[in-house]
């Protein structure tokens, strides 16, 4: 049963899993394929439920808990930080903003390095170990590199990082440096870095850990397994997820396809992938049809998804069509307003993540998502990844963006009278028990 191997997504050619390979001889991407016939859905779910109780170690990881559908390895080969186990928040103000009553937000920014990348990375680094790699590399808009550097450090491997110069959020660059990644800033954008890293890995015998790597995708599938387990296997009507290099939504649909094939789920949720208007090659393909065309100069404030030539577009399209999903785009203003609302709800996330909420709102307005649908939005990265975007927004300093929900800091003299004056502006009256309500 299972018998995992690498298989081409186009010509179906198969390759063994224990040799390093990222593409088929025909040039298309590879994925892990398993024989799922005969797998008992009840027994599988029961195992996952039992592991949920583990307090430490491999079973306590929100990725390895699901290892039957991720990767089965001897425990001493698994490099884990007990990633996953992220919260599924009621949307609160963000749900109201989007106009959806039952809207939950899965906060993948609560992973060990602050983004969903840790789920794919634990699997990718463990595969690197299985394959005997000593050095790993990636191109990144920031989160993949932060995650890779941390997991490589844990595994005792060297990491080599290619990032676009001056275009990644500060929190992410800080992490890459701090975790000891050899960081190369190239004079080009993410797409240039992605091309370069593929050549480097081919020629210099370094293991490639971008999401072109099929093991990364297997780990990222665990977001889906964990959400459904948190929901006691109740299936949402929609998943809404940001799209950049398009690995994450490809993983989501692959997870759902496998669960459906095994019989763990019978209903198929629809997937809405949301891109930024300035970096929207998938949206263009979706609306215009024809052949896939890379975008020359992608640009967005959501730097995590500033990508014009996403490697996983074919896997992504396959999954969206299978789920009867959609692709939507959102403007810079829509992203930052949604972010302000997600942040003010006490949840908080980086700009790219908030495409989920901005996109959900737009799809409700268009009548694609109904206000009564049960929707899960995925927040991909922590609010702390990009402090510049937060401060810029609240102080009204982001070019071309109106700070509609600004909460700017006020400068005052350090005396009681000055504080009283400011508070009285907001009609504050002391409450006998609760003190002053200041907002
Ligand atoms: N959200 C965040 C916070 C991201 O960092 C990324 C991708 C995405 C969404 C998009 O996910 O690429 O799977 O469609 N960041 C990559 C990186 C490209 O290098 O960190 P995707």
Boltz pocket constraint, residues with backbone or C-beta under 6 A from the ligand:
constraints:
  - pocket:
      binder: B
      contacts: [[A, 115], [A, 117], [A, 139], [A, 140], [A, 141], [A, 142], [A, 143], [A, 144], [A, 145], [A, 211], [A, 242], [A, 243], [A, 244], [A, 245], [A, 246], [A, 247], [A, 248], [A, 249], [A, 304], [A, 305], [A, 350], [A, 352], [A, 353], [A, 380], [A, 381]]
      max_distance: 6.0
